[in-house]
Amino acid sequence: MTRVPFRGWVDRGLRTLRGELPWAYTRMAAALGAREVTITVDGEVTPVASDGARVWLRDAPEAPVVTLTTSRREIVALVDAERSLVTSVVLGETVLRGRVDDLAAFHDGLLEFLRGAVRSPSFPWMMDAFRRDVVSTNAEREAAGR
């Protein structure tokens, strides 16, 4: 099965939030402020930048002030509220690096994104597709003996 790149999910999520719930998109951008963050999921690097009013993807990291490293499986756990970002870090499932004020802004921006996502009519089907992607990837790994 061909897996959708994580970058594609982030891009679709940002466009959907901006189109369906502009108030949530605006709050997310404001919470992030003028920052670049790099999200690495299962080895795939996705640089995200904000100017406090807009959020967009960069082709390559330029000057990230926050880096997050995790797995697709953990993204599902976070979105499904099985655990908080703080718990994920404490459990070692997610690694976050940055200055405290930048980490707080990233956390607040992520919460605004998730608050909008749970209210969006399109996010449920997007997350269902993401979950299927995670489940099929895990099944492929198990079949290969990894």
N, CA, C and O atoms as a MOPAC input file, in Angstrom:
PM7 MOZYME 1SCF
protein

 N      0.84000 1    -1.18500 1     0.00000 1
 C      0.00000 1     0.00000 1     0.00000 1
 C      0.88300 1     1.24500 1     0.00000 1
 O      1.88100 1     1.30400 1     0.71800 1
 N      0.51500 1     2.22800 1    -0.79900 1
 C      1.26100 1     3.47700 1    -0.85700 1
 C      0.78300 1     4.39800 1     0.25200 1
 O     -0.40200 1     4.71200 1     0.36300 1
 N      1.71500 1     4.81000 1     1.04800 1
 C      1.40800 1     5.66700 1     2.18500 1
 C      1.45500 1     7.13000 1     1.75900 1
 O      2.36300 1     7.54400 1     1.03900 1
 N      0.47100 1     7.91200 1     2.20900 1
 C      0.46400 1     9.35000 1     1.94300 1
 C      1.56900 1     9.97000 1     2.79900 1
 O      1.63100 1     9.70500 1     3.99900 1
 N      2.43700 1    10.78400 1     2.21200 1
 C      3.47300 1    11.43400 1     3.01900 1
 C      2.84000 1    12.27000 1     4.13600 1
 O      1.77900 1    12.86600 1     3.95100 1
 N      3.49800 1    12.30600 1     5.28700 1
 C      2.96900 1    13.08100 1     6.40200 1
 C      2.79100 1    14.54200 1     6.00900 1
 O      1.82700 1    15.18600 1     6.42100 1
 N      3.70600 1    15.05700 1     5.22600 1
 C      3.61500 1    16.43500 1     4.74200 1
 C      2.27000 1    16.67100 1     4.05600 1
 O      1.66100 1    17.72700 1     4.22800 1
 N      1.80900 1    15.69400 1     3.28400 1
 C      0.51900 1    15.80600 1     2.60600 1
 C     -0.63800 1    15.92100 1     3.58700 1
 O     -1.58300 1    16.67600 1     3.36100 1
 N     -0.55600 1    15.16000 1     4.68800 1
 C     -1.59100 1    15.24000 1     5.72000 1
 C     -1.59000 1    16.61500 1     6.37900 1
 O     -2.65000 1    17.19800 1     6.61100 1
 N     -0.40800 1    17.12900 1     6.67900 1
 C     -0.31700 1    18.44300 1     7.32400 1
 C     -0.86100 1    19.51600 1     6.38500 1
 O     -1.63400 1    20.37700 1     6.80300 1
 N     -0.45700 1    19.46300 1     5.12000 1
 C     -0.93000 1    20.44200 1     4.14500 1
 C     -2.45200 1    20.39000 1     4.02700 1
 O     -3.11400 1    21.42800 1     4.05200 1
 N     -3.00000 1    19.19800 1     3.89900 1
 C     -4.45200 1    19.04700 1     3.78900 1
 C     -5.14200 1    19.56000 1     5.05400 1
 O     -6.17600 1    20.22300 1     4.97300 1
 N     -4.57600 1    19.25500 1     6.20800 1
 C     -5.16000 1    19.71000 1     7.46500 1
 C     -5.17700 1    21.22500 1     7.58200 1
 O     -6.17600 1    21.80600 1     8.00700 1
 N     -4.07200 1    21.87100 1     7.20500 1
 C     -4.00900 1    23.33400 1     7.26700 1
 C     -5.00400 1    23.97200 1     6.30100 1
 O     -5.70400 1    24.91800 1     6.66100 1
 N     -5.06500 1    23.44900 1     5.06500 1
 C     -6.00100 1    23.99500 1     4.08000 1
 C     -7.44700 1    23.78700 1     4.52400 1
 O     -8.28700 1    24.67200 1     4.36300 1
 N     -7.72700 1    22.61400 1     5.08100 1
 C     -9.08900 1    22.32400 1     5.53500 1
 C     -9.47900 1    23.24100 1     6.68200 1
 O    -10.57800 1    23.79600 1     6.69100 1
 N     -8.59200 1    23.40100 1     7.64200 1
 C     -8.88900 1    24.27100 1     8.77700 1
 C     -9.11600 1    25.71500 1     8.31500 1
 O    -10.05700 1    26.37600 1     8.75500 1
 N     -8.25400 1    26.18600 1     7.43800 1
 C     -8.38200 1    27.56300 1     6.93000 1
 C     -9.70500 1    27.74300 1     6.17800 1
 O    -10.34000 1    28.79100 1     6.29100 1
 N    -10.11900 1    26.74000 1     5.41900 1
 C    -11.33600 1    26.84100 1     4.63000 1
 C    -12.61500 1    26.63500 1     5.42100 1
 O    -13.60000 1    27.33900 1     5.20000 1
 N    -12.61300 1    25.67900 1     6.33700 1
 C    -13.83600 1    25.33200 1     7.05800 1
 C    -14.01100 1    26.10300 1     8.36500 1
 O    -15.13100 1    26.44600 1     8.74300 1
 N    -12.92600 1    26.36800 1     9.03700 1
 C    -12.99700 1    27.04600 1    10.33700 1
 C    -11.91800 1    28.12100 1    10.41500 1
 O    -10.93600 1    27.96800 1    11.14200 1
 N    -12.09900 1    29.20300 1     9.67000 1
 C    -11.05800 1    30.23700 1     9.64000 1
 C    -10.72500 1    30.80300 1    11.01800 1
 O     -9.58800 1    31.21400 1    11.25000 1
 N    -11.68400 1    30.83300 1    11.92900 1
 C    -11.41100 1    31.34100 1    13.28000 1
 C    -10.39100 1    30.45400 1    13.99000 1
 O     -9.53300 1    30.95500 1    14.71600 1
 N    -10.48000 1    29.13500 1    13.78300 1
 C     -9.53100 1    28.21200 1    14.41800 1
 C     -8.14200 1    28.35700 1    13.78600 1
 O     -7.12400 1    28.33300 1    14.47700 1
 N     -8.12700 1    28.50600 1    12.46900 1
 C     -6.86200 1    28.71100 1    11.75800 1
 C     -6.17700 1    29.98800 1    12.26000 1
 O     -4.97000 1    29.99900 1    12.50600 1
 N     -6.96300 1    31.06300 1    12.40900 1
 C     -6.42100 1    32.34200 1    12.88100 1
 C     -5.87500 1    32.21200 1    14.29700 1
 O     -4.80900 1    32.74400 1    14.60500 1
 N     -6.59900 1    31.51000 1    15.15200 1
 C     -6.12800 1    31.31400 1    16.52900 1
 C     -4.85200 1    30.47300 1    16.56900 1
 O     -3.95000 1    30.74600 1    17.36100 1
 N     -4.77700 1    29.44600 1    15.71000 1
 C     -3.57700 1    28.61200 1    15.64900 1
 C     -2.37700 1    29.44700 1    15.22200 1
 O     -1.31700 1    29.38700 1    15.84400 1
 N     -2.54900 1    30.23200 1    14.15100 1
 C     -1.45300 1    31.06900 1    13.64400 1
 C     -1.01100 1    32.07900 1    14.69800 1
 O      0.18500 1    32.29600 1    14.89200 1
 N     -1.97800 1    32.69500 1    15.38000 1
 C     -1.64500 1    33.67900 1    16.41800 1
 C     -0.89000 1    33.01800 1    17.56900 1
 O      0.05700 1    33.59400 1    18.10500 1
 N     -1.30800 1    31.81300 1    17.94500 1
 C     -0.62400 1    31.10600 1    19.03900 1
 C      0.81600 1    30.76900 1    18.65600 1
 O      1.72300 1    30.87800 1    19.48100 1
 N      1.02300 1    30.36100 1    17.41000 1
 C      2.38300 1    30.04400 1    16.95600 1
 C      3.24700 1    31.29400 1    16.85900 1
 O      4.45000 1    31.24500 1    17.11400 1
 N      2.63500 1    32.40900 1    16.49100 1
 C      3.40800 1    33.62600 1    16.30800 1
 C      4.34600 1    33.48400 1    15.12500 1
 O      4.11800 1    32.65600 1    14.24300 1
 N      5.38000 1    34.27300 1    15.10100 1
 C      6.37100 1    34.22300 1    14.02200 1
 C      7.43200 1    33.19000 1    14.38500 1
 O      8.46200 1    33.51000 1    14.97900 1
 N      7.15200 1    31.94400 1    14.01300 1
 C      8.05700 1    30.83700 1    14.34500 1
 C      8.07400 1    29.80900 1    13.22300 1
 O      7.13300 1    29.69500 1    12.43700 1
 N      9.15800 1    29.07600 1    13.17400 1
 C      9.23700 1    27.88400 1    12.33100 1
 C      9.43600 1    26.69700 1    13.24200 1
 O     10.23600 1    26.73800 1    14.17700 1
 N      8.69800 1    25.63600 1    12.96100 1
 C      8.85500 1    24.38700 1    13.69400 1
 C      9.09600 1    23.27100 1    12.68300 1
 O      8.64500 1    23.34200 1    11.53900 1
 N      9.79900 1    22.26200 1    13.11500 1
 C     10.02900 1    21.10200 1    12.26800 1
 C      9.41800 1    19.89100 1    12.94600 1
 O      9.75200 1    19.55900 1    14.08400 1
 N      8.51300 1    19.23600 1    12.22500 1
 C      7.85200 1    18.03900 1    12.73100 1
 C      8.39200 1    16.85300 1    11.93800 1
 O      8.25500 1    16.80000 1    10.71600 1
 N      9.00500 1    15.90600 1    12.63900 1
 C      9.53600 1    14.71200 1    11.99900 1
 C      8.71800 1    13.52500 1    12.47400 1
 O      8.67400 1    13.21900 1    13.66600 1
 N      8.06900 1    12.86200 1    11.52400 1
 C      7.20200 1    11.73100 1    11.84000 1
 C      7.70200 1    10.52400 1    11.05400 1
 O      7.73000 1    10.53000 1     9.82300 1
 N      8.09500 1     9.49100 1    11.79300 1
 C      8.65400 1     8.27500 1    11.17100 1
 C      9.75200 1     8.61900 1    10.17100 1
 O      9.83900 1     8.02100 1     9.09800 1
 N     10.59100 1     9.59000 1    10.53400 1
 C     11.73200 1     9.96600 1     9.71500 1
 C     11.44700 1    11.00100 1     8.63800 1
 O     12.38200 1    11.49900 1     8.01100 1
 N     10.19400 1    11.33700 1     8.40900 1
 C      9.83800 1    12.31800 1     7.38200 1
 C      9.76600 1    13.71700 1     8.00000 1
 O      8.98200 1    13.96200 1     8.91700 1
 N     10.58700 1    14.62300 1     7.49000 1
 C     10.69500 1    15.97700 1     8.02900 1
 C      9.69100 1    16.90100 1     7.33800 1
 O      9.62900 1    16.97100 1     6.11000 1
 N      8.90600 1    17.60700 1     8.15400 1
 C      7.91600 1    18.56500 1     7.63700 1
 C      8.12500 1    19.90300 1     8.33500 1
 O      7.71500 1    20.06900 1     9.48300 1
 N      8.76400 1    20.86900 1     7.64900 1
 C      8.95100 1    22.19500 1     8.23100 1
 C      7.66900 1    23.02800 1     8.09000 1
 O      7.09000 1    23.11300 1     7.00700 1
 N      7.24100 1    23.63200 1     9.18500 1
 C      6.03300 1    24.45300 1     9.21900 1
 C      6.43400 1    25.84100 1     9.71800 1
 O      7.13600 1    25.96900 1    10.72100 1
 N      5.98200 1    26.87500 1     9.01100 1
 C      6.31500 1    28.24700 1     9.39100 1
 C      5.03800 1    29.04600 1     9.61700 1
 O      3.99100 1    28.74800 1     9.04200 1
 N      5.14400 1    30.05400 1    10.45400 1
 C      4.03100 1    30.95400 1    10.73600 1
 C      4.57700 1    32.37000 1    10.87000 1
 O      5.70600 1    32.57900 1    11.31200 1
 N      3.74900 1    33.33900 1    10.47800 1
 C      4.09400 1    34.74400 1    10.71400 1
 C      3.13900 1    35.37200 1    11.72500 1
 O      3.13400 1    36.58800 1    11.91400 1
 N      2.33300 1    34.53300 1    12.37300 1
 C      1.36600 1    35.01000 1    13.34000 1
 C     -0.02000 1    35.22700 1    12.74500 1
 O     -1.00200 1    35.36300 1    13.47500 1
 N     -0.09300 1    35.25700 1    11.41400 1
 C     -1.37700 1    35.41200 1    10.72300 1
 C     -1.63200 1    34.26200 1     9.75200 1
 O     -2.77900 1    33.90400 1     9.48600 1
 N     -0.56100 1    33.69200 1     9.23200 1
 C     -0.66100 1    32.57300 1     8.28400 1
 C      0.26100 1    31.45300 1     8.73400 1
 O      1.22800 1    31.68500 1     9.45900 1
 N     -0.04600 1    30.23700 1     8.29900 1
 C      0.79400 1    29.06900 1     8.56100 1
 C      0.98300 1    28.35800 1     7.22600 1
 O      0.01700 1    28.15700 1     6.48900 1
 N      2.21500 1    27.97600 1     6.90800 1
 C      2.50000 1    27.32000 1     5.64200 1
 C      3.62800 1    26.31800 1     5.82300 1
 O      4.33900 1    26.33000 1     6.82800 1
 N      3.77600 1    25.45300 1     4.83000 1
 C      4.85500 1    24.47100 1     4.83200 1
 C      6.03700 1    25.02500 1     4.04600 1
 O      5.86000 1    25.67700 1     3.01700 1
 N      7.21700 1    24.76400 1     4.53200 1
 C      8.43900 1    25.12000 1     3.80800 1
 C      8.93300 1    23.87200 1     3.07800 1
 O      8.59400 1    22.74800 1     3.44600 1
 N      9.72800 1    24.08600 1     2.05100 1
 C     10.32500 1    22.96100 1     1.33300 1
 C     11.40500 1    22.28300 1     2.16900 1
 O     11.57700 1    21.06500 1     2.11800 1
 N     12.12600 1    23.09000 1     2.93800 1
 C     13.19900 1    22.57000 1     3.78600 1
 C     13.27000 1    23.44700 1     5.02900 1
 O     12.89800 1    24.61900 1     4.98500 1
 N     13.74800 1    22.88600 1     6.13800 1
 C     13.88400 1    23.70900 1     7.34500 1
 C     14.84900 1    24.87000 1     7.10300 1
 O     15.87200 1    24.71400 1     6.43700 1
 N     14.50700 1    26.03400 1     7.65200 1
 C     15.39000 1    27.18900 1     7.55900 1
 C     15.95000 1    27.54300 1     8.92900 1
 O     17.16500 1    27.54400 1     9.12800 1
 N     15.06600 1    27.84300 1     9.86900 1
 C     15.51500 1    28.21800 1    11.20900 1
 C     14.47300 1    27.77900 1    12.24700 1
 O     13.86900 1    28.61700 1    12.91700 1
 N     14.27000 1    26.47300 1    12.37500 1
 C     13.24900 1    26.02500 1    13.33400 1
 C     13.64900 1    26.33800 1    14.77400 1
 O     14.79300 1    26.13100 1    15.17700 1
 N     12.68100 1    26.84000 1    15.53600 1
 C     12.92200 1    27.10500 1    16.94900 1
 C     12.38600 1    25.96000 1    17.81200 1
 O     12.70600 1    25.86000 1    18.99600 1
 N     11.56700 1    25.09800 1    17.20200 1
 C     11.05300 1    23.90600 1    17.87100 1
 C     11.20200 1    22.73400 1    16.91700 1
 O     10.92100 1    22.84900 1    15.72400 1
 N     11.64500 1    21.60700 1    17.45200 1
 C     11.63800 1    20.36900 1    16.68400 1
 C     10.84800 1    19.33100 1    17.46800 1
 O     10.98700 1    19.20200 1    18.68400 1
 N     10.02500 1    18.60500 1    16.74800 1
 C      9.23200 1    17.52100 1    17.32600 1
 C      9.51700 1    16.28000 1    16.50800 1
 O      9.49700 1    16.31700 1    15.27800 1
 N      9.78500 1    15.17600 1    17.19600 1
 C     10.02200 1    13.90600 1    16.53000 1
 C      9.11200 1    12.86800 1    17.17200 1
 O      9.10300 1    12.70000 1    18.39200 1
 N      8.34400 1    12.16900 1    16.32800 1
 C      7.41100 1    11.16200 1    16.84000 1
 C      7.07000 1    10.16900 1    15.73700 1
 O      7.73400 1    10.12500 1    14.70100 1
 N      6.03400 1     9.37700 1    15.96700 1
 C      5.59100 1     8.38500 1    14.98800 1
 C      4.14800 1     8.65400 1    14.58000 1
 O      3.42900 1     9.38900 1    15.25600 1
 N      3.73700 1     8.06300 1    13.48500 1
 C      2.33800 1     8.16400 1    13.05500 1
 C      1.42100 1     7.56900 1    14.12200 1
 O      0.35500 1     8.11200 1    14.41200 1
 N      1.83900 1     6.47500 1    14.68600 1
 C      1.03800 1     5.83500 1    15.73600 1
 C      0.79000 1     6.80500 1    16.88700 1
 O     -0.31200 1     6.85500 1    17.43300 1
 N      1.81200 1     7.57500 1    17.25400 1
 C      1.67500 1     8.53000 1    18.34600 1
 C      0.80600 1     9.72000 1    17.94100 1
 O      0.08600 1    10.26600 1    18.77600 1
 N      0.86300 1    10.12300 1    16.69000 1
 C     -0.01600 1    11.19100 1    16.20400 1
 C     -1.47600 1    10.77800 1    16.41000 1
 O     -2.29200 1    11.58300 1    16.85900 1
 N     -1.80000 1     9.53600 1    16.08600 1
 C     -3.16800 1     9.04400 1    16.28200 1
 C     -3.53500 1     9.10000 1    17.76400 1
 O     -4.64000 1     9.51900 1    18.10600 1
 N     -2.63500 1     8.68800 1    18.63800 1
 C     -2.91400 1     8.71300 1    20.08000 1
 C     -3.15200 1    10.14500 1    20.56400 1
 O     -4.01800 1    10.37400 1    21.40800 1
 N     -2.40000 1    11.10000 1    20.04300 1
 C     -2.57900 1    12.50200 1    20.43600 1
 C     -3.90800 1    13.05900 1    19.92300 1
 O     -4.64500 1    13.70700 1    20.66600 1
 N     -4.20500 1    12.80300 1    18.65700 1
 C     -5.44600 1    13.31500 1    18.06400 1
 C     -6.66700 1    12.68400 1    18.72600 1
 O     -7.68700 1    13.34500 1    18.91900 1
 N     -6.55700 1    11.40500 1    19.07100 1
 C     -7.67100 1    10.70500 1    19.72400 1
 C     -7.74700 1    11.00200 1    21.22200 1
 O     -8.58100 1    10.43800 1    21.93000 1
 N     -6.87400 1    11.88900 1    21.70100 1
 C     -6.82200 1    12.28900 1    23.11500 1
 C     -6.58500 1    11.09700 1    24.04000 1
 O     -7.04500 1    11.08500 1    25.18200 1
 N     -5.86000 1    10.08900 1    23.53400 1
 C     -5.46900 1     8.96500 1    24.38700 1
 C     -4.39500 1     9.41400 1    25.37000 1
 O     -4.24900 1     8.84000 1    26.44900 1
 N     -3.64800 1    10.44200 1    24.98700 1
 C     -2.66200 1    11.04300 1    25.88000 1
 C     -2.37900 1    12.45800 1    25.42100 1
 O     -2.64800 1    12.83200 1    24.28000 1
 N     -1.83500 1    13.22600 1    26.32900 1
 C     -1.46900 1    14.60800 1    26.02100 1
 C     -0.06600 1    14.64200 1    25.41500 1
 O      0.67000 1    13.65600 1    25.46100 1
 N      0.28100 1    15.77000 1    24.86200 1
 C      1.62600 1    15.94700 1    24.33200 1
 C      2.65400 1    15.79900 1    25.44700 1
 O      3.70100 1    15.18400 1    25.24500 1
 N      2.36900 1    16.34900 1    26.60500 1
 C      3.28800 1    16.24500 1    27.74600 1
 C      3.49700 1    14.77500 1    28.12700 1
 O      4.63000 1    14.34700 1    28.34900 1
 N      2.41900 1    14.01100 1    28.20000 1
 C      2.53000 1    12.58200 1    28.54200 1
 C      3.32900 1    11.83900 1    27.48200 1
 O      4.15000 1    10.98100 1    27.80600 1
 N      3.09000 1    12.16600 1    26.21800 1
 C      3.82400 1    11.53300 1    25.12800 1
 C      5.32700 1    11.77100 1    25.25400 1
 O      6.13200 1    10.87600 1    24.99700 1
 N      5.69200 1    12.99300 1    25.65300 1
 C      7.11100 1    13.31900 1    25.85000 1
 C      7.67100 1    12.54400 1    27.04100 1
 O      8.75100 1    11.96100 1    26.95600 1
 N      6.93500 1    12.54100 1    28.14500 1
 C      7.39100 1    11.84200 1    29.35700 1
 C      7.58400 1    10.34500 1    29.07600 1
 O      8.52200 1     9.73000 1    29.58300 1
 N      6.68800 1     9.76500 1    28.26300 1
 C      6.78900 1     8.33900 1    27.92800 1
 C      7.88400 1     8.04500 1    26.90100 1
 O      8.19200 1     6.88400 1    26.63300 1
 N      8.46500 1     9.09000 1    26.33400 1
 C      9.52700 1     8.89900 1    25.34600 1
 C      9.01600 1     8.60400 1    23.94300 1
 O      9.79300 1     8.21700 1    23.07000 1
 N      7.72600 1     8.78300 1    23.72100 1
 C      7.14200 1     8.54100 1    22.39900 1
 C      7.30800 1     9.74800 1    21.47600 1
 O      7.23500 1     9.62300 1    20.25400 1
 N      7.53100 1    10.90100 1    22.07100 1
 C      7.72500 1    12.14300 1    21.33000 1
 C      8.91700 1    12.86800 1    21.94200 1
 O      9.06500 1    12.92300 1    23.16300 1
 N      9.75800 1    13.42000 1    21.08500 1
 C     10.88900 1    14.23500 1    21.53400 1
 C     10.62700 1    15.65600 1    21.06300 1
 O     10.41700 1    15.90400 1    19.87600 1
 N     10.64300 1    16.58000 1    22.00400 1
 C     10.46400 1    18.00400 1    21.72100 1
 C     11.71900 1    18.74800 1    22.13600 1
 O     12.26400 1    18.51400 1    23.21500 1
 N     12.17700 1    19.64900 1    21.27100 1
 C     13.34000 1    20.47200 1    21.60200 1
 C     13.04500 1    21.91400 1    21.24700 1
 O     12.44900 1    22.20400 1    20.21000 1
 N     13.46600 1    22.81000 1    22.11400 1
 C     13.29600 1    24.23400 1    21.88000 1
 C     13.34200 1    24.97900 1    23.19600 1
 O     13.37300 1    24.37100 1    24.26600 1
 N     13.34600 1    26.30300 1    23.11300 1
 C     13.28100 1    27.12600 1    24.32000 1
 C     11.87500 1    27.03100 1    24.90600 1
 O     10.91200 1    26.75600 1    24.18900 1
 N     11.76700 1    27.25600 1    26.19200 1
 C     10.48500 1    27.09100 1    26.88100 1
 C      9.38800 1    27.93600 1    26.24300 1
 O      8.28400 1    27.43500 1    26.03000 1
 N      9.65600 1    29.20400 1    25.93300 1
 C      8.60300 1    30.04300 1    25.35100 1
 C      8.19000 1    29.56000 1    23.96700 1
 O      7.01600 1    29.65000 1    23.60700 1
 N      9.13600 1    29.04900 1    23.19100 1
 C      8.81300 1    28.50800 1    21.86400 1
 C      8.02000 1    27.19900 1    21.98600 1
 O      7.08200 1    26.96100 1    21.22500 1
 N      8.40500 1    26.35700 1    22.95000 1
 C      7.66200 1    25.11200 1    23.17400 1
 C      6.23000 1    25.41000 1    23.61900 1
 O      5.29200 1    24.73900 1    23.18900 1
 N      6.06300 1    26.41600 1    24.48000 1
 C      4.71700 1    26.79000 1    24.93500 1
 C      3.87200 1    27.29200 1    23.76600 1
 O      2.69300 1    26.95000 1    23.66600 1
 N      4.45800 1    28.09500 1    22.88800 1
 C      3.73300 1    28.59800 1    21.72100 1
 C      3.36500 1    27.45700 1    20.78000 1
 O      2.25800 1    27.42700 1    20.24400 1
 N      4.28600 1    26.52100 1    20.57600 1
 C      3.98800 1    25.35600 1    19.73400 1
 C      2.84000 1    24.55500 1    20.34000 1
 O      1.90600 1    24.17600 1    19.63200 1
 N      2.90100 1    24.30000 1    21.63000 1
 C      1.85200 1    23.55400 1    22.31800 1
 C      0.50200 1    24.25500 1    22.15100 1
 O     -0.50000 1    23.61300 1    21.83600 1
 N      0.48100 1    25.56300 1    22.36200 1
 C     -0.76400 1    26.32300 1    22.22500 1
 C     -1.28000 1    26.28300 1    20.78500 1
 O     -2.48400 1    26.15000 1    20.56200 1
 N     -0.38400 1    26.39600 1    19.81700 1
 C     -0.78300 1    26.31400 1    18.41000 1
 C     -1.33900 1    24.94900 1    18.06400 1
 O     -2.33400 1    24.84100 1    17.34700 1
 N     -0.69800 1    23.90300 1    18.57400 1
 C     -1.18300 1    22.54000 1    18.33700 1
 C     -2.56800 1    22.35300 1    18.94400 1
 O     -3.44300 1    21.75900 1    18.31500 1
 N     -2.77400 1    22.85000 1    20.15100 1
 C     -4.09500 1    22.73900 1    20.78100 1
 C     -5.15600 1    23.46700 1    19.96500 1
 O     -6.26600 1    22.95900 1    19.80900 1
 N     -4.83300 1    24.64300 1    19.44500 1
 C     -5.80500 1    25.37000 1    18.61300 1
 C     -6.11300 1    24.59600 1    17.33600 1
 O     -7.25900 1    24.55700 1    16.88700 1
 N     -5.08700 1    23.98000 1    16.75400 1
 C     -5.30800 1    23.15000 1    15.55900 1
 C     -6.26500 1    22.00100 1    15.89800 1
 O     -7.22000 1    21.74800 1    15.16300 1
 N     -6.00600 1    21.31300 1    17.00400 1
 C     -6.84000 1    20.17700 1    17.38700 1
 C     -8.25100 1    20.61200 1    17.76900 1
 O     -9.21500 1    19.91000 1    17.46300 1
 N     -8.38500 1    21.75500 1    18.43200 1
 C     -9.72700 1    22.27000 1    18.76700 1
 C    -10.53800 1    22.52900 1    17.49900 1
 O    -11.73600 1    22.25100 1    17.44800 1
 N     -9.87500 1    23.05800 1    16.48700 1
 C    -10.56200 1    23.26400 1    15.21000 1
 C    -10.85000 1    21.95300 1    14.51400 1
 O    -11.92700 1    21.76900 1    13.94800 1
 N     -9.89300 1    21.04000 1    14.55300 1
 C    -10.05600 1    19.75900 1    13.85600 1
 C    -11.27200 1    18.99000 1    14.36000 1
 O    -11.99400 1    18.39700 1    13.55900 1
 N    -11.51100 1    18.98800 1    15.65900 1
 C    -12.64300 1    18.22100 1    16.18300 1
 C    -13.98000 1    18.85500 1    15.80700 1
 O    -15.01900 1    18.20600 1    15.92200 1
 N    -13.97100 1    20.09600 1    15.36400 1
 C    -15.20700 1    20.77500 1    14.95800 1
 C    -15.39500 1    20.79200 1    13.44000 1
 O    -16.45500 1    21.17900 1    12.94700 1
 N    -14.38900 1    20.38300 1    12.71900 1
 C    -14.40700 1    20.42900 1    11.26000 1
 C    -15.19300 1    19.25100 1    10.68300 1
 O    -15.01400 1    18.11600 1    11.12400 1
 N    -16.06200 1    19.50900 1     9.70000 1
 C    -16.79700 1    18.40600 1     9.08800 1
 C    -15.90500 1    17.44500 1     8.30000 1
 O    -16.26400 1    16.28000 1     8.12900 1
 N    -14.75800 1    17.90600 1     7.82100 1
 C    -13.89400 1    17.05800 1     6.99100 1
 C    -12.86000 1    16.25800 1     7.76600 1
 O    -12.35600 1    15.25500 1     7.26000 1
 N    -12.53200 1    16.67700 1     8.97900 1
 C    -11.45800 1    16.00800 1     9.70100 1
 C    -11.76100 1    14.55000 1    10.05600 1
 O    -10.84300 1    13.73100 1    10.02300 1
 N    -13.00100 1    14.18600 1    10.39400 1
 C    -13.23400 1    12.77000 1    10.72600 1
 C    -12.81800 1    11.81800 1     9.60300 1
 O    -12.16400 1    10.81000 1     9.87300 1
 N    -13.17700 1    12.11000 1     8.35800 1
 C    -12.78800 1    11.20500 1     7.27600 1
 C    -11.28500 1    11.27400 1     7.02400 1
 O    -10.66800 1    10.27300 1     6.66000 1
 N    -10.68900 1    12.46300 1     7.22000 1
 C     -9.23400 1    12.56300 1     7.05700 1
 C     -8.51700 1    11.71000 1     8.10000 1
 O     -7.55600 1    11.01000 1     7.78000 1
 N     -8.98700 1    11.76900 1     9.35200 1
 C     -8.35100 1    10.97000 1    10.41000 1
 C     -8.61400 1     9.48500 1    10.22300 1
 O     -7.74800 1     8.66400 1    10.52500 1
 N     -9.79400 1     9.12400 1     9.73200 1
 C    -10.05700 1     7.70900 1     9.44200 1
 C     -9.06100 1     7.18600 1     8.41300 1
 O     -8.52600 1     6.08700 1     8.55900 1
 N     -8.81600 1     7.97200 1     7.38000 1
 C     -7.84500 1     7.57600 1     6.35100 1
 C     -6.43800 1     7.49400 1     6.94700 1
 O     -5.68400 1     6.57400 1     6.63000 1
 N     -6.08500 1     8.44600 1     7.80400 1
 C     -4.76600 1     8.42900 1     8.44600 1
 C     -4.62000 1     7.18600 1     9.32500 1
 O     -3.58100 1     6.52600 1     9.29600 1
 N     -5.65500 1     6.86400 1    10.10700 1
 C     -5.62800 1     5.66900 1    10.95600 1
 C     -5.45500 1     4.40100 1    10.12300 1
 O     -4.66800 1     3.52400 1    10.47800 1
 N     -6.19400 1     4.30700 1     9.00800 1
 C     -6.05500 1     3.12800 1     8.12600 1
 C     -4.62800 1     3.02200 1     7.61700 1
 O     -4.07800 1     1.92600 1     7.51300 1
 N     -4.03500 1     4.15700 1     7.30000 1
 C     -2.64900 1     4.20100 1     6.84000 1
 C     -1.71200 1     3.66800 1     7.92500 1
 O     -0.80200 1     2.89000 1     7.63900 1
 N     -1.93800 1     4.08800 1     9.16400 1
 C     -1.11800 1     3.63600 1    10.29500 1
 C     -1.29800 1     2.14200 1    10.51600 1
 O     -0.31500 1     1.42300 1    10.69400 1
 N     -2.54200 1     1.66400 1    10.50700 1
 C     -2.82200 1     0.24400 1    10.74100 1
 C     -2.20600 1    -0.61500 1     9.64100 1
 O     -1.61000 1    -1.65200 1     9.93300 1
 N     -2.34200 1    -0.20000 1     8.37200 1
 C     -1.78300 1    -1.00400 1     7.28500 1
 C     -0.25900 1    -1.00600 1     7.32700 1
 O      0.36500 1    -2.02100 1     7.01500 1
 N      0.35100 1     0.12200 1     7.71100 1
 C      1.81000 1     0.17500 1     7.82100 1
 C      2.29600 1    -0.74600 1     8.94400 1
 O      3.28700 1    -1.45700 1     8.78100 1
 N      1.60200 1    -0.73000 1    10.07300 1
 C      1.96800 1    -1.62800 1    11.17800 1
 C      1.81800 1    -3.07900 1    10.76400 1
 O      2.66900 1    -3.90300 1    11.10000 1
 N      0.74800 1    -3.41600 1    10.03800 1
 C      0.53400 1    -4.78700 1     9.59200 1
 C      1.63700 1    -5.20900 1     8.61600 1
 O      2.11000 1    -6.34300 1     8.67300 1
 N      2.04500 1    -4.30700 1     7.72500 1
 C      3.12500 1    -4.60800 1     6.79100 1
 C      4.43500 1    -4.86900 1     7.52800 1
 O      5.18500 1    -5.77200 1     7.15900 1
 N      4.71500 1    -4.07800 1     8.57500 1
 C      5.93800 1    -4.27200 1     9.36800 1
 C      5.91000 1    -5.63900 1    10.06300 1
 O      6.89800 1    -6.37400 1    10.05000 1
 N      4.77200 1    -5.96300 1    10.66500 1
 C      4.64900 1    -7.25100 1    11.35100 1
 C      4.80900 1    -8.40900 1    10.37100 1
 O      5.45000 1    -9.40800 1    10.69800 1
 N      4.24400 1    -8.29200 1     9.18800 1
 C      4.35400 1    -9.35200 1     8.17000 1
 C      5.79500 1    -9.52400 1     7.71300 1
 O      6.21900 1   -10.63000 1     7.37700 1
 N      6.54600 1    -8.42600 1     7.70000 1
 C      7.95600 1    -8.47100 1     7.27900 1
 C      8.86200 1    -8.89300 1     8.43000 1
 O     10.06300 1    -9.07800 1     8.23900 1
 N      8.28800 1    -9.04600 1     9.63200 1
 C      9.09700 1    -9.48300 1    10.78100 1
 C      9.90200 1    -8.37200 1    11.41800 1
 O     10.90800 1    -8.63900 1    12.07600 1
 N      9.48000 1    -7.12300 1    11.23700 1
 C     10.20200 1    -5.99200 1    11.82900 1
 C      9.60100 1    -5.58200 1    13.12700 1
 O     10.08400 1    -4.64400 1    13.76200 1

